[in-house]
Amino acid sequence: MKTILPGELSHRDRHQLLLSGVSPRPIAFIGSQDAGGVCNLSPYSFFNAFASNPPIVAIGPAISAKTGQAKDTWLNILDTKECTISAVSHEMVHKMNLTAGAYPPDVDEFDIAGFTKRPSVIVAPPSVAESPYSMECKLMESIELRRDIGGNGNIMLLEVVAFHVADSVMVDGKVDPLRMDLVGRMGYNYYTRTRDTFQAAQPLHACIGIDALPEHIRTSPILTGNELAQLAYVSVLPVLDGTFPEFDSAYRADSFEIELAAGNPEGALFVLLNSPSRHDRISLHRVAQVLIGQGRINEAWQVLLAE
Ligand SMILES: Cc1cc2nc3c(=O)[nH]c(=O)nc-3n(C[C@H](O)[C@H](O)[C@H](O)COP(=O)(O)O)c2cc1C
């Protein structure tokens, strides 16, 4: 493991190192206007949400390290106290990237990239009509970051005063993340597409934790840390209760390996329990592993406790 102190690096290397670890980042596609009403549109991945009551987001337009110039977005929001933030979907990526070129303040990047202006209802700057999700924002506070040591960062805290969500990304009254198809910014020139999703419900109770797992489970040669953690979500250590597995007399299964490879842990268990190696730890843990992968945590516990 390499330990690196910020002062050892050039500005450029420090920037890339920071962004490689703070990754992937959402992209705020910021619409702003100067005092004369000229529109500006630029992407900012120093961006996140920090409160929901009221909804507050923050963006980080830097003073350019290369040119020493302030970003138009920062100057516009300081001047007018307003902006819009549109989310960036996969089909917008390259057009979004076009807007990040260095254009003079009087250039409207909506036009440069061929984006359509959606008029806002509360603030003056428009948002991006091609985006499935946008917010109208008002400036709360702008903070300059460590100018005393030559720092070039800024944080702008913005209160969201209106949300706009396309009907096409709503399912049963909720935003469907897959339909949004948003992209994230990673280190260097890498982006990620949010298609490879999975769910992990936040535990709302105190969990028993990995340290309270029985030793034969905690030291499993099969189960990974992620799998042990899913077992450790329970609030009370389960006991063997005979609820799983239950086979009727007509139940048949192929071989242990075939059933397991087919994603049929019951079948594999049936073969195992009817064999002389019914208490084989490795085999039981492999069955439990498939059950955990299928989200069947209670059944996985029963198999592991049967050892
Ligand atoms: C995906 C992406 C994210 C970016 N994020 C930031 C950022 O968080 N802060 C920043 O200062 N510049 C960021 N940039 C660079 C600005 O978008 C770029 O300097 C742009 O020209 C600024 O435009 P403006 O002067 O019209 O505001 C980013 C560029 C891209 C492509």
The ligand as an SDF file (V2000), in Angstrom:
LIG
                    3D

 31 33  0  0  0  0  0  0  0  0999 V2000
  -17.8140   15.4740  -16.8140 C   0  0  0  0  0  0  0  0  0  0  0  0
  -17.0880   16.7370  -16.4540 C   0  0  0  0  0  0  0  0  0  0  0  0
  -17.0830   17.1700  -15.1360 C   0  0  0  0  0  0  0  0  0  0  0  0
  -16.4360   18.3520  -14.7850 C   0  0  0  0  0  0  0  0  0  0  0  0
  -16.4540   18.7440  -13.4820 N   0  0  0  0  0  0  0  0  0  0  0  0
  -15.8700   19.9180  -13.1200 C   0  0  0  0  0  0  0  0  0  0  0  0
  -15.9370   20.3510  -11.7650 C   0  0  0  0  0  0  0  0  0  0  0  0
  -16.5150   19.7090  -10.8990 O   0  0  0  0  0  0  0  0  0  0  0  0
  -15.3390   21.5280  -11.4610 N   0  0  0  0  0  0  0  0  0  0  0  0
  -14.7250   22.2950  -12.4210 C   0  0  0  0  0  0  0  0  0  0  0  0
  -14.2180   23.3750  -12.0950 O   0  0  0  0  0  0  0  0  0  0  0  0
  -14.6540   21.8990  -13.7080 N   0  0  0  0  0  0  0  0  0  0  0  0
  -15.2410   20.7420  -14.0870 C   0  0  0  0  0  0  0  0  0  0  0  0
  -15.2180   20.3310  -15.3840 N   0  0  0  0  0  0  0  0  0  0  0  0
  -14.6270   21.2390  -16.3970 C   0  0  0  0  0  0  0  0  0  0  0  0
  -15.6390   22.3160  -16.8020 C   0  0  0  0  0  0  0  0  0  0  0  0
  -16.8390   21.7430  -17.2910 O   0  0  0  0  0  0  0  0  0  0  0  0
  -15.0170   23.1690  -17.9070 C   0  0  0  0  0  0  0  0  0  0  0  0
  -13.9410   23.8760  -17.3750 O   0  0  0  0  0  0  0  0  0  0  0  0
  -16.0100   24.1300  -18.5480 C   0  0  0  0  0  0  0  0  0  0  0  0
  -15.4180   24.7360  -19.6390 O   0  0  0  0  0  0  0  0  0  0  0  0
  -16.4810   25.1960  -17.5870 C   0  0  0  0  0  0  0  0  0  0  0  0
  -17.4020   25.9610  -18.2680 O   0  0  0  0  0  0  0  0  0  0  0  0
  -17.8810   27.3860  -17.7780 P   0  0  0  0  0  0  0  0  0  0  0  0
  -16.6630   28.2850  -17.6760 O   0  0  0  0  0  0  0  0  0  0  0  0
  -18.8220   27.7970  -18.8630 O   0  0  0  0  0  0  0  0  0  0  0  0
  -18.5560   27.2150  -16.4610 O   0  0  0  0  0  0  0  0  0  0  0  0
  -15.7960   19.1440  -15.7790 C   0  0  0  0  0  0  0  0  0  0  0  0
  -15.7800   18.6950  -17.1020 C   0  0  0  0  0  0  0  0  0  0  0  0
  -16.4180   17.5150  -17.4400 C   0  0  0  0  0  0  0  0  0  0  0  0
  -16.4010   17.0480  -18.8630 C   0  0  0  0  0  0  0  0  0  0  0  0
  1  2  1  0
  2  3  1  0
  2 30  2  0
  3  4  2  0
  4  5  1  0
  4 28  1  0
  5  6  2  0
  6  7  1  0
  6 13  1  0
  7  8  2  0
  7  9  1  0
  9 10  1  0
 10 11  2  0
 10 12  1  0
 12 13  2  0
 13 14  1  0
 14 15  1  0
 14 28  1  0
 15 16  1  0
 16 17  1  0
 16 18  1  0
 18 19  1  0
 18 20  1  0
 20 21  1  0
 20 22  1  0
 22 23  1  0
 23 24  1  0
 24 25  2  0
 24 26  1  0
 24 27  1  0
 28 29  2  0
 29 30  1  0
 30 31  1  0
M  END
$$$$
